[in-house]
Each structure stands twice: as structure tokens, then as C-alpha cells.
Amino acid sequence: MAQLPLDRVEQIGLSAARSVAGPRVRAIKVRVAVDSTDEPAYYLSFLSEPGQAQEAELLLDIAHKVRDGLIASGDESYPYIRLVTPDEWGGP
């Protein structure tokens, strides 16, 4: 299984999140780690506007879009999605 460069994962993630949640998603941070099955996975945090709901359906829709984009690019790593507020975002 090929892993993409992180900047490409960021592009896929931000595009997917904005297509689902709109421009309220302002930025992304990506880290790579192994998941509970010892497989590489992407952990994507999206900076969202205060008050944006953490609705399970919204997160699932974003995760599906990101996963589709990763697979289309030849990477089958699983994306874990989280929306965070500016207070939670912290530094760069």
C-alpha cells in the first residue's frame, strides 16, 4: 500500500471537508500513526468555526469523501476525522 506525501493528504482532506461542510472549515493538520490494527492511518484535524456541530453524520460524510480521495490516489490508509474549534487548535 502506497502512502501519499502529507501535503497531498492535506489537499485531499481540505477539499473533501469543504465539499461537505463548506468554507467554515478553514485549515487542516495531518499526522500519520498506526491504528488499532497496526496499519498506518491518517489523523486529520480540521479547524472549524466555533459552534459548528460535531454531528456524527457530518464527520462520517467527511471521512467517506477523504477515503474516496485517498483510494483514488492509490493510498488505502484509513482517515480518522476530527473538527476542532480555534480554542482547541493551538499552534501551527
N, C-alpha and C positions, 0 to 999 in steps of 0.2 A: 504494500500500500504506500503510495507516494504522499509525502506531506508537502503542502504548499508553503511558500515564503509567508511570513506573518503579514507583510503589507498586502499581499493578495487576499489573505483571510480577512483582514480588516475591510478591504474593499467589498468583498462578498457580503460580510456581515452588516456593514453600514447600509449598503444598497438594499439588502433584504429587510432590515429593520425599518428603514424609511418607507419601503413599499407597503409595509403592514401598518406602521404606527404614524407615518407622516414625518414632517420636519421637526416634530417635538423631540425626536432622537437626534442629539447634537454631536455625539462623539462615541468612540469605541476604544476599549482596551482589550487586548487578546493575550492570553497566556496559554502555553501548552503544558499539559501534565498527563499522567496516566490516570485512567478512571478506575472504577472498582473491579473491572475485568482485566486490569493491567494492559489495556490498549491505550495508545495515545489519543487524547481528546483535546478539543479547544474549549476554553472557558472564556466566554465573551461577556463583557460588562458594557452596557450601553448607558451613556449619560442621557437622562430624560428630564423633562421639565418637572418641577415639583407638582405633586398631585396626580401625576399620570398613574393610572391604576396598575397594579401588579396582577392583573387578571390572568388566570391560568391559560385561558384561550388565546390571549394576545401573545403570551410568551411561547406557547406551543406553535402558533402561526409563524412567529419569527424563526423559531428553531427549525421548522419544516422548510422555510424558504432558504435559510442558511445551509441546511443539509443538502437540499437540492442543488444549490450553487457549488458546494464543495464537491459533490459527486460528479457534477457536470465538468468540473475541472480536474477530475481524476483522483480526488482525495476522499477517502471513506471514513475519515475521523469523525467522531460524534461531537456536535456542538452543544455545550451547556450554556444557557442564556440567562442573563440577569439584567434587570433595569435598575439603575441607581439614581438617586437624586444628587444635586450638586453638593449637598452636605456630606453624602457618603462617598463622593467621587475622589476627593483628596487631590494629591499632586498628580504629575504627569504620568 
